[in-house]
Amino acid sequence: MHASSSHISLMLRRPARLITCATLAVAFAAAPLLSPTAAYAVSEATQAQLDDARKQVEDATAAYEEAQTALDELQALIDQNESDIAELEARLPELRERASDAMRAQYKHQKSSGGFLGVVLGTTTLDDAISTLTYMDQIQESNNRDIQELNDAEAELEQKKAELEEARKQAEDAEQKAADTLAEAQRLRSEAQARAEQEAAEELARLAADTSAASGEGADGGNANNTANQSGQSASVTVDGSVNWNVTRDEFISTWTARIDAYLSGSPLAGYGRVFAEAAWDNSVDPRWSPAIACIESTKGTYCFRDYNAWGWMTSTRFSSWEESITAHVAFLGDVYGPTLTPAAAQKYCPPTWQDWYNKVGGQMNLI
């Protein structure tokens, strides 16, 4: 038996991490209705659901990727075993022919020799009898070996095929369960995002006539490159369309990488669409939001008050690359401001002229 066969058996016994849809349902049903006060206009219940949804998507994505990795590892073993099977199948005609010849030889020998007594009576000396019997044993042993080799090869072939089929079925079942769980988690996240967007729209309608400044310095306080500096405005821009979260991670990243790259073309941030898209997926943040802020706060990274800081972000952290700063900023938005642009987020990010900031960031988001 080849080592790869034992590897398949080991993979069949290896426990797989899997978050079931039932687990998701229990997790969301048990989600607390109260959470720390959010910095944006969603209810506490929606905030709790958003937090749980993001965590469940993270866990389900990890489980799905683990199942895919296991399937890839199994496929490598399957490829090796299929090669072994092909070799065995190629040998079988020869083995069957040899076994057939051996069985015919045994039959003829048994019919013609008359057995042990015939050998003894047909020889003139004891030495001749012993030599003849030894020769007959060697022929018999050779014939038996040929027949046994065929039996062993056919048994090994059937065992390998059975193991491969069982291993493939289990791996594919595990991957499908993980995919179903991830799809359910994404559906729940999509529902939570839609609820948050609805609440943000209601907040915008409520504040439509408010032209007063908000209090505080804001995340971009003191950024001289901020182009949203007009006071006395009213928040009025509606961000077009909702982000479709009910897709796979690869589909999401592929779609938004292309859109963000097109938006950032010709700027210092050109080519970083994938970084924005991956960070958005990982943090459940509208992928348009951080690039749009970068446009308003630094003209897409052209006028940065600190290296690799395109968002006027008054953080004590110093960045050494766009990958580092983009990932950090999108996570910051998700943790402090929520999933997308809202009037409350604008009030906190740019208090003195939050209405202008809200309108201009929202307008840029509509261009992506």
C-alpha positions, -999 to +999 in steps of 0.1 A: +000+000+000+014+034-009+019+062+016-006+084-002-033+059+007-026+064+044-027+102+038-061+099+024-073+079+054-058+105+077-076+133+058-109+114+061-104+113+099-092+149+103-119+171+119-129+201+098-138+235+113-173+243+102-198+270+113-232+257+106-262+278+095-279+267+127-249+282+147-254+314+128-291+315+136-284+309+173-256+336+173-278+362+158-308+353+180-286+356+211-270+389+200-273+415+227-297+443+220-274+468+237-239+478+227-215+507+233-230+539+218-221+541+181-206+571+165-231+570+137-268+569+133-278+533+136-298+519+165-281+498+192-298+467+179-286+473+144-251+480+157-251+447+175-263+429+144-236+446+123-209+436+148-221+400+149-226+398+112-190+409+105-176+384+130-197+356+115-186+364+080-150+364+092-154+330+108-173+316+079-148+329+054-120+312+074-139+279+075-146+281+038-110+288+030-099+260+052-123+236+034-110+248+001-074+242+012-083+207+024-099+200-010-068+213-028-046+191-006-068+161-013-067+168-051-029+166-050-033+132-033-060+122-058-037+131-087-009+110-072-032+081-066-048+083-100-013+080-114-008+049-092-041+036-104-032+041-140+000+022-134-019-006-118-044-007-146-016-008-171-001-038-154-033-057-150-034-072-186+001-087-182-007-099-146-039-115-158-022-132-187+005-145-164-020-157-138-040-174-166-009-192-178+000-202-143-035-217-137-033-236-169+001-249-161-010-260-126-040-278-141-018-296-167+008-304-142-017-319-118-033-340-145+000-353-159+022-358-129-001-382-109+008-364-077+034-373-051+031-411-055+035-409-093+067-389-089+081-414-064+072-444-086+085-427-118+120-422-105+148-447-101+167-432-072+158-413-041+179-383-053+160-382-085+127-382-066+139-354-043+151-333-073+118-338-092+097-329-061+118-298-055+114-287-092+076-293-089+075-271-057+093-243-075+069-244-104+040-244-080+054-216-060+060-195-092+024-202-104+010-192-070+031-161-069+018-149-103-018-156-092-013-139-058+003-108-075-028-104-096-051-108-066-031-082-046-030-057-075-067-059-081-074-056-044-051-026-041-068-010-071-103-014-057-092-001-023-075+030-038-106+038-059-129+034-029-107+056-007-105+083-034-143+083-039-150+085-002-123+112+004-136+133-025-172+130-014-163+141+022-141+170+011-168+182-014-195+179+012-174+199+037-167+226+011-204+229+002-214+232+039-188+259+044-200+277+013-236+275+024-227+288+059-207+317+043-236+326+020-260+327+050-235+349+070-232+372+040-270+374+037-273+384+073-246+410+069-264+423+038-296+427+058-278+445+086-261+468+061-294+476+045-310+484+078-281+507+087-284+525+054-321+529+059-315+544+094-289+567+079-313+579+052-339+586+080-312+606+099-304+626+067-340+636+063-342+646+099-312+669+096-319+683+061-325+718+074-296+719+099-269+743+089-251+746+122-216+734+130-211+703+152-188+704+182-153+690+186-122+690+165-128+659+144-106+633+129-093+657+103-090+687+126-063+711+114-059+696+079-053+726+057-058+704+026-095+697+034-116+709+004-149+706+023-145+738+042-178+757+034-200+765+063-237+772+063-245+742+040-272+717+045-267+679+041-285+668+010-266+643-011-279+607-012-253+580-019-265+561-049-270+524-046-262+499-019-231+478-018-239+441-027-225+421+001-243+389-009-214+377-031-182+358-026-151+375-013-134+371-047-163+386-066-166+415-042-128+423-044-127+419-082-156+442-087-145+470-064-108+468-073-117+477-109-141+505-098-117+520-073-087+517-096-106+536-123-116+563-098-080+567-085-063+566-119-036+592-123-033+599-086-007+588-060-032+562-049-035+547-084-033+509-084-043+505-048-079+495-055-074+460-044-061+471-010-091+493-005-115+465-016-099+438+006-099+461+037-136+470+030-146+434+028-126+425+060-142+454+079-177+455+064-172+490+052-185+506+020-155+503-003-162+538-018-159+556+015-122+557+023-112+566-013-138+594-014-125+608+019-090+607+004-102+628-025-117+655-002-089+656+024-059+653+001-070+653-036-065+615-037-032+615-019-017+645-038-015+669-009-008+649+023+001+666+055+019+634+066+035+606+046+010+580+034-019+598+051-044+608+025-073+614+048-063+643+070-063+618+098-049+632+130-037+599+143-005+594+162+004+565+139+030+571+112+027+550+081+054+536+059+033+525+029+000+530+013-009+494+020-004+500+057-023+533+058-052+522+036-059+491+057-056+511+089-080+538+077-107+515+065-106+496+098-107+529+116-139+538+097-155+505+105-146+506+142-155+543+149-179+555+122-198+524+110-204+508+076-209+539+054-212+576+052-238+591+075-245+627+088-234+616+123-201+603+109-196+636+091-203+655+123-176+635+140-150+635+112-153+671+102-174+690+128-171+727+117-183+721+081-198+686+084-226+693+059-202+703+032-180+674+040-210+650+039-221+663+005-187+662-011-177+628+003-211+614-008-207+630-042-173+614-047-187+580-036-213+583-063-185+586-088-169+553-079 
